Amino acid sequence: SHALENANTTCFEQLERLSITTSTDNDGLDFFTITPDPWVSGGLRFGCVGKDENYQCNRSCFPFDTTTPDWSDKLYLTMLAKVEGDMTDSCKPTITMTGGGWPRLTSTAIQLEDSYVNAGQLTSYEWRRVFIPLEDFKTSEWDLSSMYAIYFQTCGTGHSGAQPTYQIASLAVTNNVYDVVPIPDSAAPSVPTEAYWSVWENIEDSHALENANTTCFEQLERLSITTSTDNDGLDFFTITPDPWVSGGLRFGCVGKDENYQCNRSCFPFDTTTPDWS
């Protein structure tokens, strides 16, 4: 109940401006979502967030006992995370922490990648463990005592694409060591250097996406099948079946002339019917 209330009492920083939300996924995992704008980062506050007329703390966050947390003797920060947005070399998911009294001090900025993240990087489609030694946040000016907040950083006004959207679950400070899966030798399987024939290569293929009578896609119009290109230049198609119909890709002859001779075919386009035996 402390986590998401009004802007005066919430434990979230920039709750209203950034429309921070909390939710539960299909597996019952609770998480919060923060999307910074080009000017402001969002975060989560610690310790005292309200005082009475005698300047005594009467409202606090993480912990809720009105004390200010001291992480100077703790070992690790860990969480489960997803991220989406237009990531570039100059825009990567990044976190910082602030505290140390007034004026507040800022930690070293940590990019959520490489040895800090399972498989070396965050994705939008699966939870990955983030595990950061707190020593890496410390600076010569601040040892992480008197914590104020953790921030999920904006990429700033110089970033022309979508800002990162952070989904965060199971955020904790721990002295327990978690295994982080190292970066794989290759992020994607290699493409064979030799192929017998290509099933589907790119969206420039004039046979691939036309009208419902000539397309190589099954249920093109009903399922609104699309083709597109990702940020790495990889062409792909998207099929979302409905509850009654599946979508797919046809092979061989898909049209005949008045003499019942094939005059239209798909994958391969030589009017033969493929044999994968």
C-alpha positions as CSV (number, residue, x, y, z in Angstrom):
1,S,0.0,0.0,0.0
2,H,3.0,2.3,0.3
3,A,4.1,1.8,-3.2
4,L,1.5,3.5,-5.4
5,E,-0.6,6.3,-3.9
6,N,-0.7,10.0,-4.7
7,A,2.2,12.1,-5.6
8,N,2.6,13.5,-2.1
9,T,3.0,10.2,-0.4
10,T,4.1,7.6,-3.0
11,C,7.5,5.9,-2.8
12,F,7.9,6.5,-6.6
13,E,9.8,9.5,-7.9
14,Q,7.9,11.3,-10.7
15,L,4.8,9.1,-10.2
16,E,2.3,11.4,-12.0
17,R,4.6,13.0,-14.6
18,L,5.8,9.6,-15.9
19,S,2.6,7.7,-15.2
20,I,4.4,5.0,-13.3
21,T,2.4,1.8,-12.9
22,T,2.5,-1.5,-11.0
23,S,1.2,-4.7,-12.4
24,T,1.3,-8.5,-12.1
25,D,2.4,-10.8,-15.0
26,N,0.8,-14.1,-16.0
27,D,3.1,-16.0,-13.6
28,G,2.0,-13.9,-10.6
29,L,5.2,-11.8,-10.5
30,D,4.6,-8.2,-9.3
31,F,6.5,-5.5,-11.1
32,F,6.6,-1.7,-11.7
33,T,7.0,0.1,-15.0
34,I,8.9,3.4,-15.5
35,T,9.3,5.2,-18.8
36,P,11.5,8.3,-18.4
37,D,10.8,11.3,-20.6
38,P,13.6,13.2,-22.4
39,W,14.0,15.5,-19.4
40,V,13.2,13.5,-16.3
41,S,14.2,10.0,-14.9
42,G,11.9,8.0,-12.6
43,G,12.8,6.1,-9.5
44,L,12.0,4.7,-6.1
45,R,12.6,6.5,-2.8
46,F,14.0,5.2,0.4
47,G,13.7,6.3,4.1
48,C,11.8,9.3,5.2
49,V,9.4,10.9,2.8
50,G,7.2,13.0,5.2
51,K,7.5,14.9,8.4
52,D,5.1,16.3,11.0
53,E,4.9,19.8,12.4
54,N,7.8,19.0,14.8
55,Y,9.9,17.8,11.8
56,Q,9.7,14.2,13.0
57,C,9.5,11.6,10.2
58,N,5.9,10.2,9.9
59,R,6.1,8.6,6.5
60,S,8.9,6.5,5.1
61,C,9.7,4.1,2.3
62,F,11.8,0.9,2.1
63,P,12.2,0.5,5.0
64,F,8.9,1.7,6.5
65,D,10.3,2.3,10.0
66,T,11.3,6.0,9.3
67,T,15.0,5.2,9.3
68,T,17.3,6.1,6.4
69,P,18.9,3.0,4.9
70,D,22.7,2.6,4.9
71,W,24.0,0.4,2.1
72,S,27.6,1.1,2.7
73,D,28.1,-2.3,4.3
74,K,25.9,-4.3,1.9
75,L,27.3,-6.3,-1.0
76,Y,24.9,-6.6,-4.0
77,L,21.9,-5.0,-5.7
78,T,19.7,-7.4,-7.6
79,M,16.4,-7.3,-9.5
80,L,14.6,-8.9,-12.4
81,A,14.2,-6.6,-15.4
82,K,12.9,-6.1,-18.9
83,V,13.5,-3.1,-21.1
84,E,12.2,-1.9,-24.4
85,G,12.9,1.3,-26.4
86,D,15.2,2.4,-29.1
87,M,18.6,1.4,-27.7
88,T,21.8,2.7,-29.2
89,D,25.4,3.0,-28.3
90,S,24.6,6.3,-26.6
91,C,21.2,5.2,-25.1
92,K,21.4,2.1,-22.9
93,P,19.3,1.2,-19.8
94,T,21.1,2.8,-16.9
95,I,20.6,3.2,-13.2
96,T,22.0,5.6,-10.5
97,M,21.4,6.1,-6.8
98,T,21.4,9.3,-4.7
99,G,21.8,10.1,-1.1
100,G,24.5,11.1,1.5
101,G,22.6,14.0,3.1
102,W,22.2,17.5,1.5
103,P,23.2,18.5,-1.1
104,R,22.5,14.9,-2.4
105,L,25.3,13.0,-3.9
106,T,25.0,10.7,-6.9
107,S,26.5,7.3,-7.4
108,T,28.4,6.0,-10.4
109,A,26.0,5.3,-13.3
110,I,25.7,1.6,-14.1
111,Q,24.6,0.4,-17.6
112,L,22.4,-2.7,-17.3
113,E,24.4,-4.9,-19.7
114,D,27.5,-7.2,-19.9
115,S,28.5,-8.9,-16.7
116,Y,25.7,-7.3,-14.7
117,V,22.9,-9.0,-16.6
118,N,22.0,-12.6,-17.6
119,A,23.2,-13.3,-21.1
120,G,24.7,-9.8,-21.3
121,Q,21.7,-7.7,-22.1
122,L,18.1,-7.0,-21.2
123,T,15.2,-7.8,-23.5
124,S,11.6,-6.8,-23.7
125,Y,10.2,-10.4,-23.8
126,E,11.8,-12.2,-20.8
127,W,12.8,-11.4,-17.3
128,R,16.5,-11.4,-16.8
129,R,18.5,-11.3,-13.6
130,V,20.4,-8.1,-12.8
131,F,23.2,-8.5,-10.2
132,I,25.5,-5.6,-9.4
133,P,28.1,-5.3,-6.7
134,L,27.3,-2.2,-4.7
135,E,31.0,-1.4,-4.6
136,D,30.6,-0.5,-8.3
137,F,28.2,2.3,-7.4
138,K,30.4,3.9,-4.8
139,T,32.4,7.1,-5.5
140,S,35.2,8.9,-3.7
141,E,32.6,11.3,-2.3
142,W,29.9,8.8,-1.3
143,D,29.9,5.3,0.2
144,L,26.1,4.7,-0.2
145,S,25.2,5.7,3.4
146,S,22.0,7.7,4.0
147,M,20.3,6.4,0.8
148,Y,17.6,8.6,-0.8
149,A,16.5,7.0,-4.1
150,I,17.4,4.7,-7.1
151,Y,16.7,6.2,-10.6
152,F,16.1,4.5,-13.9
153,Q,17.7,6.9,-16.3
154,T,16.4,8.8,-19.3
155,C,18.6,8.9,-22.4
156,G,18.0,12.7,-22.6
157,T,16.9,15.2,-25.1
158,G,19.6,14.3,-27.6
159,H,18.1,10.8,-28.1
160,S,15.7,10.9,-31.1
161,G,14.2,7.4,-30.6
162,A,11.9,6.0,-27.9
163,Q,13.2,6.4,-24.3
164,P,13.8,3.1,-22.4
165,T,10.8,1.6,-20.7
166,Y,11.9,-0.3,-17.5
167,Q,9.9,-3.1,-16.0
168,I,11.4,-4.1,-12.6
169,A,10.5,-6.9,-10.3
170,S,12.1,-8.4,-7.1
171,L,14.3,-5.4,-6.4
172,A,16.5,-6.2,-3.4
173,V,19.8,-5.6,-1.6
174,T,21.5,-8.9,-0.6
175,N,24.7,-10.4,0.6
176,N,23.8,-13.6,-1.3
177,V,25.6,-14.3,-4.6
178,Y,23.5,-15.0,-7.7
179,D,24.8,-16.7,-10.8
180,V,24.7,-14.5,-13.8
181,V,24.8,-16.3,-17.1
182,P,27.7,-14.9,-19.2
183,I,27.4,-13.3,-22.6
184,P,27.1,-16.1,-25.2
185,D,29.8,-16.4,-27.8
186,S,27.2,-15.5,-30.4
187,A,23.9,-13.8,-29.8
188,A,22.3,-15.5,-32.7
189,P,22.9,-18.8,-34.5
190,S,25.1,-18.6,-37.6
191,V,23.5,-18.7,-41.0
192,P,24.5,-21.8,-43.1
193,T,26.9,-20.9,-45.9
194,E,25.1,-23.3,-48.2
195,A,21.3,-23.8,-48.7
196,Y,19.3,-25.9,-51.1
197,W,16.5,-23.3,-51.4
198,S,15.2,-20.5,-49.4
199,V,11.8,-20.7,-47.9
200,W,11.4,-17.0,-47.0
201,E,14.1,-14.4,-47.1
202,N,12.9,-10.8,-47.3
203,I,10.0,-8.5,-47.7
204,E,11.1,-7.4,-51.1
205,D,10.0,-10.8,-52.4
206,S,7.1,-9.8,-54.6
207,H,5.4,-13.2,-54.0
208,A,5.3,-12.9,-50.3
209,L,2.6,-10.3,-49.5
210,E,0.0,-9.5,-52.1
211,N,-3.7,-10.0,-52.2
212,A,-5.6,-12.9,-50.8
213,N,-5.9,-14.7,-54.1
214,T,-2.1,-14.8,-55.0
215,T,-0.2,-14.4,-51.7
216,C,2.0,-17.2,-50.3
217,F,0.6,-16.5,-46.8
218,E,-2.4,-18.5,-45.6
219,Q,-5.2,-16.4,-44.1
220,L,-3.4,-13.1,-45.1
221,E,-6.4,-10.8,-44.8
222,R,-8.3,-12.5,-42.0
223,L,-5.3,-12.5,-39.7
224,S,-3.8,-9.2,-41.0
225,I,-0.4,-10.9,-41.6
226,T,2.4,-8.4,-41.9
227,T,6.1,-8.2,-42.9
228,S,8.6,-5.8,-41.4
229,T,12.3,-5.2,-40.7
230,D,13.9,-4.9,-37.3
231,N,16.7,-2.5,-36.1
232,D,19.4,-4.9,-37.2
233,G,18.0,-5.1,-40.8
234,L,16.5,-8.6,-40.4
235,D,13.3,-9.1,-42.3
236,F,10.5,-11.0,-40.6
237,F,6.8,-11.8,-40.9
238,T,4.2,-11.7,-38.1
239,I,1.2,-14.0,-37.7
240,T,-1.3,-13.9,-34.9
241,P,-3.9,-16.8,-35.2
242,D,-7.4,-16.1,-34.0
243,P,-9.2,-18.7,-31.8
244,W,-10.5,-20.5,-34.9
245,V,-7.9,-20.2,-37.6
246,S,-4.1,-20.6,-37.8
247,G,-1.9,-18.7,-40.3
248,G,0.9,-20.0,-42.4
249,L,3.0,-20.0,-45.5
250,R,2.2,-22.0,-48.6
251,F,4.6,-24.0,-50.9
252,G,4.5,-25.1,-54.5
253,C,1.6,-24.4,-56.9
254,V,-0.9,-21.8,-55.8
255,G,-2.6,-21.0,-59.2
256,K,-3.3,-22.7,-62.5
257,D,-4.3,-21.6,-66.0
258,E,-7.3,-22.8,-68.0
259,N,-5.3,-25.9,-69.0
260,Y,-4.7,-26.7,-65.4
261,Q,-1.0,-25.9,-65.7
262,C,0.6,-24.3,-62.7
263,N,1.2,-20.6,-63.4
264,R,1.7,-19.4,-59.9
265,S,3.9,-20.9,-57.2
266,C,5.5,-20.3,-53.8
267,F,8.8,-21.3,-52.2
268,P,10.1,-22.5,-54.6
269,F,8.8,-20.3,-57.4
270,D,9.4,-22.8,-60.2
271,T,5.9,-24.4,-60.0
272,T,7.3,-27.6,-58.5
273,T,6.1,-29.0,-55.2
274,P,8.9,-29.2,-52.7
275,D,10.0,-32.6,-51.3
276,W,11.5,-32.4,-47.8
277,S,11.8,-36.1,-47.3
